[in-house]
Amino acid sequence: MKMTFVSLTAGFLLFAACQKSNNSSGNSQLEVRLTDGPANYQAVYIDVEKVEVNVSSDTGTTSGWQTLPLLHPGVYNLLDFRNGIDTVLASVSLPAGTLSQMRLVLGSNNSVVIDGQSYPLKTPSAQQSGLKFNIHSTLTPGIVYRLWIDFDASHSIVATGNGKYILKPVIRTYSEALGGSIKGYALPAAAKPEVWAIQGTDSLLALPDTATGYFFFGGVPSGSWNLFFHAQDSAYRDTTIAVNVSDGVVTNADTVTLRP
């Protein structure tokens, strides 16, 4: 896990069920989440307008600032996301490469509630260019990443007197790879193979590409998994192999050929 502390004054895995997942594009999945630490306010509202990332892809086809589509743009109460609670701001597929920076752009509808009274929060730099912080993470093809924007609300609000307050965010960012992934090929197409990844009572399903036999599982927790190759055509025999999955690593199961 990588952590970065920044003071800014300017500037799925679906478990207990089966899942089909095929990914041969060489992309990574990035999920951006918002969370907060404790603060002695009744509410701290921030107006999330935009999230941007600065990415340089391995292929050179994509570089510079990109705007991520927000799931729910608008006003969030930071105090709703304390004690390990967070919310997803954006989830997007990005070309593998280097994620160097992120920028959070706020709108004008920011406020703090103290003793039942609401006060507007001025955020001039955030409204103009956004709150920018360094990430410097490598996005590996086929790996799912989660990035947290962690506000420290208790240190982010400055009283200027006369009932006026300014938002000068103190933000911690940290990221982690959500498990690893598994890729490989299941042949022949005539066997109509299904591929199941099984660990205890948890199972995932991938349907190989009919032309190439390629299959992929993303966001797989680390540990030992059994890959069960089931032939839907009864003329072929099922088979099982074992693989080990590590966080942030793509495990290559190579090519498995089902025999008549």
Buried (B, 14 or more C-beta within 10 A) or exposed (E): EEEBEBEBEEEEBEEEEEBEBBBEEBBBBBBBBBBBBEBEBBBBBBBBBBBBBBBBBBEEEBBEEBEBEBEEBEBBBBBBBBEEEBEEBBBBEBBBBBBBBBBBBBBEBBBBBBEEEEBBBBBEBBBEEBBBBEBEBBBBBBBBBBBBBBBBBBEBBEEEEEEEBBBBBBBBBBBBBBBBBBBBBBBBBEBBBBBBBBBEEBBBBBBBBEEEBBBBBBBBBBEEBBBBBBBEEEEBEBBEEEBEBEBBBBBEBEEBBBEE
